[in-house]
Amino acid sequence: MTEGELKFALTVESWLNRLPQPEYRQLMVETLMVVGMLVDADSGQSLGDILSIDSLVYDANKLFLESVDVGMNDSADFVHNDGTISEDFYDSAPSGRYGTMSFFTQAVVNSVQHLPRLAPSAECRVS
């Protein structure tokens, strides 16, 4: 099954429709967009092992919370729920310094084996 096949699109859409929370579904779509951009840009390389989109979303949330803790003086406003996505991450715009796409890009790059790892302090802007 390839990405160009209708069966692939229907399988992905069916999988996304099983997610009960629309906010979480949107984060999954954004993560898939980043993975898709990486595959398009690096078409000669394999991504290596299986990528867990769920794990990438949680990794991006963790990077967001770490970034907010460092970047903001009063981090008490940001909720740290163990095992859940931060409401502030849900409320973030896709672009910008604290945009979700920036953190998804960092999470994907850190997960793909053949790409160099990003330092935690590295800025990763997607526009």
GROMACS elastic network, one bead per residue, 0.5 to 0.9 nm:
[ bonds ]
;  ai    aj funct       b0    kb
    1     4     6  0.83350   500
    1     5     6  0.66871   500
    1     7     6  0.72888   500
    1     8     6  0.60989   500
    2     5     6  0.56242   500
    2     6     6  0.88495   500
    2     7     6  0.84828   500
    2     8     6  0.63124   500
    3     6     6  0.79761   500
    3     7     6  0.86177   500
    3     8     6  0.56991   500
    3     9     6  0.69246   500
    4     7     6  0.86281   500
    4     8     6  0.72025   500
    4     9     6  0.77745   500
    5     8     6  0.53447   500
    5     9     6  0.67312   500
    5    10     6  0.88629   500
    6     9     6  0.51421   500
    6    10     6  0.61543   500
    6    11     6  0.85403   500
    7    10     6  0.51023   500
    7    11     6  0.60462   500
    7    12     6  0.86525   500
    8    11     6  0.50854   500
    8    12     6  0.62521   500
    8    13     6  0.85583   500
    9    12     6  0.52349   500
    9    13     6  0.60715   500
    9    14     6  0.84854   500
   10    13     6  0.50153   500
   10    14     6  0.59148   500
   10    15     6  0.84542   500
   11    14     6  0.50924   500
   11    15     6  0.61383   500
   11    16     6  0.86462   500
   12    15     6  0.50652   500
   12    16     6  0.61767   500
   12    17     6  0.85984   500
   13    16     6  0.50924   500
   13    17     6  0.60868   500
   13    18     6  0.87789   500
   14    17     6  0.51188   500
   14    18     6  0.65480   500
   15    18     6  0.54319   500
   15    19     6  0.73411   500
   16    19     6  0.55945   500
   16    20     6  0.89064   500
   16    25     6  0.63299   500
   16    28     6  0.79473   500
   16    29     6  0.81866   500
   17    20     6  0.74592   500
   17    25     6  0.79955   500
   19    22     6  0.72832   500
   19    24     6  0.74272   500
   19    25     6  0.61037   500
   20    24     6  0.81332   500
   20    25     6  0.78428   500
   21    24     6  0.53631   500
   21    25     6  0.62395   500
   21    26     6  0.87655   500
   22    26     6  0.61663   500
   22    27     6  0.87470   500
   23    26     6  0.51489   500
   23    27     6  0.65008   500
   23    28     6  0.88164   500
   23    90     6  0.65512   500
   23    91     6  0.89720   500
   24    27     6  0.50716   500
   24    28     6  0.62930   500
   24    29     6  0.87179   500
   24    57     6  0.88598   500
   24    85     6  0.84106   500
   24    90     6  0.77497   500
   25    28     6  0.50402   500
   25    29     6  0.62728   500
   25    30     6  0.87187   500
   26    29     6  0.50433   500
   26    30     6  0.62355   500
   26    31     6  0.86317   500
   27    30     6  0.50741   500
   27    31     6  0.61865   500
   27    32     6  0.86228   500
   27    57     6  0.69197   500
   27    90     6  0.77844   500
   27   100     6  0.79262   500
   27   101     6  0.89570   500
   27   104     6  0.89168   500
   28    31     6  0.50648   500
   28    32     6  0.61823   500
   28    33     6  0.86147   500
   28    53     6  0.67667   500
   28    54     6  0.74243   500
   28    56     6  0.88254   500
   28    57     6  0.68867   500
   29    32     6  0.50406   500
   29    33     6  0.61848   500
   29    34     6  0.87963   500
   30    33     6  0.50024   500
   30    34     6  0.64407   500
   30    35     6  0.87918   500
   30    94     6  0.81135   500
   30   100     6  0.80328   500
   30   101     6  0.67315   500
   30   104     6  0.77106   500
   31    34     6  0.51684   500
   31    35     6  0.63209   500
   31    36     6  0.85556   500
   31    53     6  0.68964   500
   31    56     6  0.73136   500
   31    57     6  0.69073   500
   31   100     6  0.89125   500
   31   101     6  0.74367   500
   31   104     6  0.58146   500
   31   105     6  0.79230   500
   31   108     6  0.81808   500
   32    35     6  0.50316   500
   32    36     6  0.59799   500
   32    37     6  0.85491   500
   32    53     6  0.73810   500
   33    37     6  0.61331   500
   33    38     6  0.86027   500
   33   101     6  0.89622   500
   34    37     6  0.50792   500
   34    38     6  0.62274   500
   34    39     6  0.86865   500
   34   101     6  0.73406   500
   34   104     6  0.68676   500
   34   105     6  0.61645   500
   34   108     6  0.75882   500
   35    38     6  0.50768   500
   35    39     6  0.62519   500
   35    40     6  0.86674   500
   35   104     6  0.88531   500
   35   105     6  0.81176   500
   35   108     6  0.69204   500
   36    39     6  0.51072   500
   36    40     6  0.61625   500
   36    41     6  0.85803   500
   37    40     6  0.50691   500
   37    41     6  0.60601   500
   37    42     6  0.84296   500
   38    41     6  0.51461   500
   38    42     6  0.58959   500
   38    43     6  0.80535   500
   38    47     6  0.88890   500
   38   105     6  0.89233   500
   38   108     6  0.86683   500
   38   109     6  0.88110   500
   39    42     6  0.51491   500
   39    43     6  0.53715   500
   39    44     6  0.85137   500
   39    45     6  0.79241   500
   39    46     6  0.80951   500
   39    47     6  0.76375   500
   40    43     6  0.52948   500
   41    44     6  0.87137   500
   42    45     6  0.57988   500
   42    46     6  0.82645   500
   42    47     6  0.89977   500
   43    46     6  0.76933   500
   45    48     6  0.83778   500
   45   114     6  0.84393   500
   46    49     6  0.85327   500
   46   114     6  0.85446   500
   47    50     6  0.78678   500
   47    51     6  0.81289   500
   47   112     6  0.59504   500
   47   113     6  0.72338   500
   47   114     6  0.75184   500
   48    51     6  0.84112   500
   48   112     6  0.67866   500
   48   113     6  0.64257   500
   48   114     6  0.75983   500
   49   112     6  0.79447   500
   49   113     6  0.80471   500
   51    54     6  0.88021   500
   51    55     6  0.80594   500
   51    56     6  0.78531   500
   51   108     6  0.86014   500
   51   111     6  0.76496   500
   51   112     6  0.79943   500
   52    55     6  0.52263   500
   52    56     6  0.63503   500
   52    57     6  0.88352   500
   53    57     6  0.62846   500
   53    58     6  0.87467   500
   54    57     6  0.52624   500
   54    58     6  0.64215   500
   54    59     6  0.86312   500
   55    58     6  0.51215   500
   55    59     6  0.59594   500
   55    60     6  0.84712   500
   55   107     6  0.89242   500
   56    60     6  0.60293   500
   56    61     6  0.85246   500
   56   104     6  0.68977   500
   56   107     6  0.57438   500
   56   108     6  0.64973   500
   56   111     6  0.78445   500
   57    60     6  0.51056   500
   57    61     6  0.62098   500
   57    62     6  0.86746   500
   57    85     6  0.83743   500
   57   103     6  0.87798   500
   57   104     6  0.68380   500
   57   107     6  0.78236   500
   58    62     6  0.61778   500
   58    63     6  0.86346   500
   58    83     6  0.82137   500
   58    84     6  0.79443   500
   58    85     6  0.68669   500
   58   107     6  0.88535   500
   59    62     6  0.50359   500
   59    63     6  0.62156   500
   59    64     6  0.85687   500
   59   103     6  0.82980   500
   59   104     6  0.80040   500
   59   106     6  0.88779   500
   59   107     6  0.58132   500
   59   108     6  0.88509   500
   60    63     6  0.50135   500
   60    64     6  0.60895   500
   60    65     6  0.86531   500
   60    89     6  0.89945   500
   60   100     6  0.75992   500
   60   101     6  0.88280   500
   60   102     6  0.85402   500
   60   104     6  0.51971   500
   60   105     6  0.81623   500
   60   106     6  0.72053   500
   60   107     6  0.53637   500
   60   108     6  0.85333   500
   61    65     6  0.62125   500
   61    66     6  0.86079   500
   61    84     6  0.89109   500
   61    85     6  0.62753   500
   61    86     6  0.69177   500
   61    89     6  0.64726   500
   61   100     6  0.83311   500
   61   103     6  0.73928   500
   61   104     6  0.84417   500
   62    65     6  0.51491   500
   62    66     6  0.61700   500
   62    67     6  0.85096   500
   62    85     6  0.85887   500
   62    86     6  0.88990   500
   62   103     6  0.89075   500
   63    66     6  0.50978   500
   63    67     6  0.60177   500
   63    68     6  0.85264   500
   63   103     6  0.63986   500
   63   104     6  0.89431   500
   63   106     6  0.81329   500
   63   107     6  0.77679   500
   63   120     6  0.79265   500
   64    67     6  0.50511   500
   64    68     6  0.60685   500
   64    69     6  0.85506   500
   64    86     6  0.89606   500
   64    89     6  0.70303   500
   64    98     6  0.71365   500
   64    99     6  0.86841   500
   64   100     6  0.79654   500
   64   103     6  0.63796   500
   65    68     6  0.50674   500
   65    69     6  0.60969   500
   65    70     6  0.86461   500
   65    78     6  0.78214   500
   65    79     6  0.87540   500
   65    80     6  0.76315   500
   65    86     6  0.79427   500
   65    88     6  0.89061   500
   65    89     6  0.81419   500
   66    69     6  0.51436   500
   66    70     6  0.63503   500
   66    71     6  0.85413   500
   66   120     6  0.87733   500
   67    70     6  0.51925   500
   67    71     6  0.58247   500
   67    72     6  0.83001   500
   67    98     6  0.80611   500
   67   120     6  0.84099   500
   67   121     6  0.81666   500
   68    72     6  0.56026   500
   68    73     6  0.88525   500
   68    75     6  0.68893   500
   68    78     6  0.79519   500
   68    98     6  0.80465   500
   69    72     6  0.57651   500
   69    73     6  0.75627   500
   69    74     6  0.80540   500
   69    75     6  0.55290   500
   69    76     6  0.88756   500
   69    78     6  0.84201   500
   70    73     6  0.76479   500
   70    75     6  0.84582   500
   71    75     6  0.86689   500
   72    75     6  0.58627   500
   73    76     6  0.89294   500
   74    77     6  0.67786   500
   74    78     6  0.86078   500
   75    78     6  0.55399   500
   75    79     6  0.85282   500
   76    79     6  0.72588   500
   78    86     6  0.76743   500
   78    87     6  0.81221   500
   78    88     6  0.66228   500
   79    86     6  0.60676   500
   79    87     6  0.70794   500
   79    88     6  0.74589   500
   80    84     6  0.82556   500
   80    85     6  0.83472   500
   80    86     6  0.63386   500
   80    87     6  0.89979   500
   81    84     6  0.54638   500
   81    85     6  0.70468   500
   81    86     6  0.65127   500
   82    85     6  0.82437   500
   84    87     6  0.89374   500
   85    88     6  0.84466   500
   85    89     6  0.68965   500
   85    90     6  0.73564   500
   86    89     6  0.51587   500
   86    90     6  0.65635   500
   86    91     6  0.87602   500
   87    90     6  0.50323   500
   87    91     6  0.62070   500
   87    92     6  0.87201   500
   88    92     6  0.61581   500
   89    92     6  0.51774   500
   89    93     6  0.85683   500
   89    98     6  0.87067   500
   89    99     6  0.83236   500
   89   100     6  0.69404   500
   90    93     6  0.83281   500
   90   100     6  0.82293   500
   92    95     6  0.83786   500
   92    98     6  0.69937   500
   92    99     6  0.57079   500
   92   100     6  0.62611   500
   93    96     6  0.72916   500
   93    98     6  0.77446   500
   93    99     6  0.51184   500
   93   100     6  0.64218   500
   93   101     6  0.84506   500
   94    98     6  0.83028   500
   94   101     6  0.51643   500
   94   102     6  0.76816   500
   94   126     6  0.86192   500
   94   127     6  0.89734   500
   95    98     6  0.73787   500
   95   100     6  0.66294   500
   95   101     6  0.60771   500
   95   102     6  0.69247   500
   95   125     6  0.75154   500
   95   126     6  0.62850   500
   95   127     6  0.61299   500
   96   100     6  0.82537   500
   96   101     6  0.83590   500
   96   102     6  0.74017   500
   96   125     6  0.66225   500
   96   126     6  0.73179   500
   96   127     6  0.74772   500
   97   100     6  0.88424   500
   97   102     6  0.70971   500
   97   123     6  0.77321   500
   97   124     6  0.78977   500
   97   125     6  0.64651   500
   97   126     6  0.87741   500
   98   101     6  0.86476   500
   98   102     6  0.70754   500
   98   103     6  0.77002   500
   98   125     6  0.89447   500
   99   102     6  0.55532   500
   99   103     6  0.69415   500
   99   104     6  0.89867   500
   99   125     6  0.82567   500
   99   126     6  0.84153   500
  100   103     6  0.52840   500
  100   104     6  0.61552   500
  100   105     6  0.86077   500
  101   105     6  0.60230   500
  101   106     6  0.85859   500
  101   124     6  0.89489   500
  101   125     6  0.78730   500
  101   126     6  0.63625   500
  101   127     6  0.87448   500
  102   105     6  0.51989   500
  102   106     6  0.63904   500
  102   107     6  0.87561   500
  102   123     6  0.80712   500
  102   124     6  0.54036   500
  102   125     6  0.52063   500
  102   126     6  0.56423   500
  102   127     6  0.88948   500
  103   106     6  0.50391   500
  103   107     6  0.61237   500
  103   108     6  0.85772   500
  103   124     6  0.74825   500
  103   125     6  0.86528   500
  104   107     6  0.50259   500
  104   108     6  0.60688   500
  104   109     6  0.85227   500
  105   108     6  0.51776   500
  105   109     6  0.60922   500
  105   110     6  0.84787   500
  105   124     6  0.71206   500
  105   125     6  0.83843   500
  105   126     6  0.79035   500
  106   109     6  0.52112   500
  106   110     6  0.60568   500
  106   111     6  0.85727   500
  106   117     6  0.86828   500
  106   118     6  0.69310   500
  106   120     6  0.88352   500
  106   122     6  0.88017   500
  106   123     6  0.86974   500
  106   124     6  0.66308   500
  107   110     6  0.51475   500
  107   111     6  0.61686   500
  107   112     6  0.87952   500
  108   111     6  0.50512   500
  108   112     6  0.61650   500
  109   112     6  0.54376   500
  109   113     6  0.81520   500
  109   114     6  0.89557   500
  109   115     6  0.62588   500
  109   116     6  0.73882   500
  109   117     6  0.65589   500
  109   118     6  0.72309   500
  110   113     6  0.76171   500
  110   115     6  0.75550   500
  110   116     6  0.75545   500
  110   117     6  0.51662   500
  110   118     6  0.64463   500
  111   115     6  0.84580   500
  111   117     6  0.83186   500
  112   115     6  0.59508   500
  112   116     6  0.85686   500
  112   117     6  0.86854   500
  113   116     6  0.78144   500
  113   117     6  0.85791   500
  118   121     6  0.80765   500
  118   122     6  0.62273   500
  118   123     6  0.88295   500
  118   124     6  0.88805   500
  119   122     6  0.52217   500
  119   123     6  0.87620   500
  120   123     6  0.83296   500
